[in-house]
C-alpha cells in the first residue's frame, strides 16, 4: 500500500483542520519513492512529524497506538457537513454516505498501515514505538481527560472493526451521541481575538469539576438554577439568569457546577468578558445551528456609568432585529443588583447642564436587568451558617480534627480575612489541608 495514494483518496475528510501531519506524511512517502531521495532529509522530516504526534499525545494524554489515536482525533474534530448532520440526526440514507464509506475505507487502510518498509530502508523504528506507546502517568490537570478518554475508546473500537460498514456505524454513532469538533469534546470555551477582525472560540481545558452537591447551603438558589437549566436543555422555555449578591457566596461556582451537571445532555458554556460584547453577534451566528445548548457566561458583570458595552448586551438578549436562537441563554453573576452604576444625579428629572430628562437615563440603565427573567439572590451567610459550611466542608475533605478545634480556627480565620462567606470557609479548609501532614 502507498500511503500518499491512500491519503489522496480522501474526499470528505481531505482537508481536516488537524490534517497537517497526515499531509506531510503523504509528502514524505512520495519523496521516499523518488529516485533522488535523500535519506537523511527523510529521517529529519519523519522525526518532525513524530514530534508533532508526541505533542498531541501529551496534550490529550494519548496512550498505546498514537497513530490510530491521531487518525481518530481527525475523524471526531473535523466539522464536515456530513459529521454535523449526523450530530443532529444520526446517519440517514443519502448519496453522501457513499462518499463517507469511501473515506472510511481509506481510514481503515491508514489505521493498519505497515510502516516496516520505510523503517527498514531508513534504519529507524519510531513508527513501531508510537504504535506501542507507554505514556508517562500525568496528573489529570495536565491534559484534557474528557477528550482523551473519548478518543482512545473510539480508537480501540475502530481498530477492531472488521468491515467498512462497522467503521461507518462506530463513527456516525459517536457523532450522534457526543457530537463533532470542539463542541462535541469540550464543556467550556472562551473567546480569543487573534486579530481585530477574527474571533475564535478556544476550549477551556480542565474546567473545575465542582458539582452542585459540593456547594454547601443555598438550596433554594440551586433549585431555581436547576429548574431553569433543565427546562432549557429539554427544549422548553427558559429565562436568561442573573445571580447577584455578596461576594464569595458561590455564584460563579453554581454556574460551573450546572454546566458539569448538564454536560451529558448537551449543555456547553462560552465565557465572555464585557470588552468582547461587540463579538457576541458573531459568536451567536457560529453556534445557533449546532445541536447543543449554550450558556453564554458573564462573570462579575457590572458597568460604570461611562461604560457603554451594556448596549451590545441589551441588543443581543432582547430587542435586536434578529431573534436570539432557542439554543442560547445568558447566565451572569454580579455583586450589583442593577449591574450599571447609578448616581443621585440620575434621579434628577431636570438638569439644564446635562441631559434634560434624567429619568430616561435611569430607565435605560434598569432595562438591562429586566432582560434577565430569572434573578437569584445569594446573600452572605449568617455567622452560624458560616460555621455550618466550614464543618460540612471539613467533613467532605476528610479533616479529622475535633469539631471545637475546627470551629475555633474558623472564628479566628474570618476575623483575619474577608469576613463570613462560603469563599472564606473554603479558604480556611484549604489552609487546614495544606497544614495537615
SVG drawing of the C-alpha trace seen along z (x, -y; Angstrom):
<svg xmlns="http://www.w3.org/2000/svg" viewBox="-41 -74 62 82">
<polyline fill="none" stroke="black" stroke-width="0.4" points="0.0,0.0 1.2,-3.5 0.4,-6.0 0.2,-9.1 -2.2,-7.3 -4.5,-6.4 -4.5,-9.9 -5.3,-11.2 -8.5,-9.1 -10.0,-11.2 -12.8,-13.4 -15.0,-14.4 -12.1,-14.4 -9.4,-15.5 -9.0,-19.0 -9.3,-18.4 -8.1,-21.2 -5.6,-18.8 -4.5,-17.1 -1.1,-18.7 0.6,-15.6 -1.2,-13.4 -0.5,-15.6 3.2,-15.8 3.4,-12.0 2.0,-11.7 4.7,-14.0 7.3,-12.0 6.2,-8.7 6.1,-10.4 9.6,-11.5 10.6,-8.1 9.8,-6.6 11.7,-9.3 14.9,-8.3 16.6,-11.4 15.6,-10.8 17.9,-11.9 17.6,-9.5 18.9,-11.9 16.4,-14.6 13.6,-12.0 14.6,-11.0 14.5,-14.6 11.1,-15.1 9.7,-11.9 11.0,-12.9 9.4,-16.3 6.0,-14.7 6.7,-12.2 7.4,-15.2 4.0,-16.7 2.3,-13.4 4.1,-13.3 3.0,-16.8 -0.6,-15.9 -0.3,-12.8 1.0,-14.9 -1.8,-17.5 -4.5,-14.8 -3.0,-12.0 -3.0,-9.5 -1.5,-6.1 -0.9,-2.8 -1.2,-3.4 -0.6,-7.1 -1.0,-6.8 -4.5,-5.4 -5.3,-7.9 -4.3,-10.7 -6.5,-9.4 -9.4,-9.1 -8.8,-12.6 -9.0,-13.8 -12.4,-12.0 -14.1,-13.5 -12.7,-17.0 -13.4,-17.7 -16.7,-19.6 -17.6,-18.4 -21.2,-18.9 -21.6,-15.1 -20.5,-15.0 -22.6,-17.9 -25.7,-16.4 -25.0,-13.1 -24.6,-15.1 -28.2,-16.3 -30.0,-13.3 -27.6,-10.3 -26.8,-8.6 -29.5,-8.9 -29.8,-7.4 -28.3,-9.5 -25.7,-9.6 -23.2,-11.3 -23.0,-8.0 -21.2,-6.5 -18.6,-9.2 -18.3,-8.7 -17.9,-4.9 -15.1,-5.6 -13.3,-7.8 -13.8,-5.3 -12.4,-2.6 -9.2,-4.8 -9.1,-5.4 -9.2,-1.6 -6.2,-1.2 -4.4,-4.1 -5.3,-2.5 -3.5,0.7 -0.7,-0.8 2.5,1.2 5.4,-1.2 8.1,1.6 9.3,0.9 10.3,-2.7 11.6,-1.8 13.9,0.9 15.1,-1.3 15.9,-4.2 17.0,-2.2 14.6,-3.8 12.0,-2.4 9.9,-5.4 6.7,-4.1 6.9,-0.9 7.4,-2.8 4.4,-5.1 2.3,-2.0 3.1,-0.6 3.4,-3.7 3.5,-3.8 2.7,-7.2 4.1,-8.6 1.4,-8.9 0.3,-12.5 -2.0,-14.3 -5.4,-14.9 -5.0,-18.7 -2.1,-18.3 -4.3,-17.2 -7.9,-17.1 -9.0,-13.8 -12.5,-14.1 -11.2,-14.3 -8.5,-11.7 -10.9,-9.0 -13.4,-9.5 -10.6,-9.4 -8.9,-6.3 -12.2,-4.4 -13.3,-5.1 -9.8,-4.4 -9.7,-1.0 -13.1,-0.2 -12.3,-1.4 -9.1,0.7 -11.2,3.8 -13.7,3.0 -13.8,5.9 -15.8,4.1 -16.2,0.5 -19.9,0.8 -19.0,1.3 -16.4,-1.5 -19.2,-3.8 -21.5,-2.8 -19.0,-3.5 -18.1,-6.9 -21.6,-8.1 -22.9,-6.7 -20.2,-8.8 -21.3,-11.9 -24.9,-11.3 -24.1,-10.5 -21.2,-13.0 -21.1,-15.5 -18.3,-16.5 -15.5,-19.1 -14.6,-21.1 -18.2,-21.5 -18.6,-17.7 -15.5,-17.1 -15.3,-20.1 -17.6,-21.7 -16.5,-25.3 -14.9,-27.8 -13.5,-31.3 -13.4,-33.9 -9.9,-34.7 -9.4,-37.6 -6.5,-36.6 -6.7,-39.9 -9.2,-42.9 -11.2,-41.1 -11.2,-37.5 -12.9,-35.9 -12.1,-32.3 -13.5,-30.0 -10.9,-28.1 -11.7,-25.2 -11.1,-25.7 -9.3,-22.6 -9.6,-21.1 -12.6,-23.1 -13.2,-22.9 -15.1,-19.6 -17.3,-21.1 -20.8,-19.6 -23.9,-21.1 -23.7,-18.6 -20.3,-20.1 -21.8,-23.5 -22.9,-23.7 -26.1,-25.6 -28.1,-27.8 -30.5,-25.0 -33.3,-27.3 -30.9,-29.1 -29.6,-25.9 -33.1,-24.6 -34.1,-27.7 -31.0,-27.4 -31.5,-23.7 -35.2,-24.1 -34.4,-26.8 -31.4,-25.0 -33.3,-21.7 -36.1,-23.4 -33.5,-24.8 -31.7,-21.6 -35.0,-19.8 -36.1,-22.3 -38.7,-24.1 -38.9,-27.8 -36.3,-29.2 -35.0,-32.6 -31.7,-34.4 -30.5,-34.3 -28.7,-36.8 -27.1,-35.5 -26.4,-38.5 -25.4,-39.2 -22.5,-39.3 -19.0,-38.2 -17.8,-34.8 -21.3,-33.2 -20.9,-30.7 -22.5,-32.4 -19.7,-31.6 -19.3,-28.1 -23.0,-27.4 -22.8,-28.1 -19.7,-26.0 -21.5,-23.2 -24.6,-23.5 -22.5,-23.1 -20.9,-19.9 -24.3,-18.6 -26.0,-19.0 -23.0,-18.4 -24.1,-14.9 -27.4,-16.4 -25.6,-18.7 -25.0,-21.8 -22.0,-23.9 -20.6,-27.2 -18.9,-30.1 -17.2,-32.6 -17.1,-36.2 -15.9,-39.5 -17.5,-42.8 -14.8,-44.2 -15.8,-41.3 -19.5,-42.1 -19.0,-43.5 -18.2,-40.0 -21.4,-38.5 -23.3,-38.5 -20.5,-36.8 -20.3,-34.1 -24.1,-33.5 -24.1,-33.2 -21.5,-30.4 -23.3,-28.4 -27.0,-28.9 -27.4,-25.9 -25.4,-23.4 -27.1,-20.6 -26.1,-21.8 -27.5,-24.2 -25.1,-27.1 -24.9,-29.2 -23.1,-32.5 -21.4,-33.1 -20.5,-36.6 -18.8,-36.6 -18.8,-39.6 -20.8,-41.6 -21.1,-45.4 -20.7,-48.7 -19.5,-52.1 -21.7,-55.0 -19.2,-55.8 -19.1,-52.3 -21.5,-51.6 -20.8,-47.9 -24.1,-47.0 -25.8,-48.4 -24.4,-45.4 -25.7,-43.1 -29.2,-44.5 -29.4,-44.2 -28.4,-40.6 -30.6,-39.5 -33.7,-41.1 -34.6,-43.9 -32.3,-43.3 -33.6,-42.7 -32.5,-39.1 -34.3,-36.9 -31.9,-35.2 -31.7,-31.5 -33.5,-29.0 -30.3,-27.1 -28.7,-30.1 -29.2,-31.6 -27.3,-34.3 -26.1,-33.5 -24.4,-36.3 -23.1,-36.9 -22.7,-40.2 -22.3,-41.8 -24.7,-44.6 -28.4,-44.1 -28.8,-46.7 -25.5,-46.0 -24.9,-49.6 -23.7,-52.2 -26.4,-54.8 -25.8,-58.2 -28.0,-60.6 -27.8,-62.9 -29.6,-60.2 -32.6,-60.8 -32.8,-64.5 -35.5,-64.7 -34.5,-68.1 -30.9,-69.2 -30.1,-72.0 -26.3,-71.4 -26.6,-67.9 -29.5,-65.7 -32.9,-67.3 -34.7,-64.2 -32.5,-62.2 -35.3,-59.7 -34.8,-58.4 -31.2,-57.5 -32.5,-55.6 -34.9,-53.6 -32.2,-52.8 -29.9,-51.5 -32.5,-49.5 -33.8,-48.0 -30.7,-45.7 -31.7,-43.9 -35.2,-43.5 -33.9,-41.3 -33.0,-38.7 -36.2,-36.8 -34.7,-34.8 -32.8,-36.6 -31.4,-34.7 -30.1,-36.3 -27.1,-34.9 -26.9,-36.5 -23.9,-36.5 -24.4,-33.6 -25.1,-34.3 -22.4,-33.5 -23.9,-30.1 -24.4,-29.3 -20.7,-30.1 -19.7,-27.7 -22.0,-25.0 -20.4,-25.5 -17.0,-25.1 -18.0,-21.9 -19.6,-20.3 -16.6,-21.2 -14.2,-19.7 -16.3,-16.5 -16.2,-16.3 -12.5,-16.9 -11.8,-14.2 -10.3,-16.5 -10.1,-14.6 -9.7,-17.5 -12.1,-17.9 -15.2,-19.8 -14.5,-22.5 -11.0,-23.0 -12.3,-23.4 -14.9,-26.0 -12.3,-27.9 -10.0,-28.1 -12.8,-29.2 -13.7,-32.1 -10.1,-33.3 -9.7,-32.8 -12.7,-35.0 -11.5,-37.8 -8.2,-38.0 -9.5,-37.6 -12.6,-38.6 -15.5,-38.0 -18.0,-35.3 -18.7,-33.8 -18.6,-30.4 -15.3,-31.5 -13.8,-32.3 -14.9,-28.9 -13.3,-27.1 -10.0,-29.1 -9.9,-28.1 -10.4,-24.4 -7.6,-24.8 -5.4,-26.2 -6.1,-23.1 -5.5,-20.7 -2.2,-22.4 -1.0,-22.2 -2.1,-18.6 0.8,-16.1"/>
</svg>
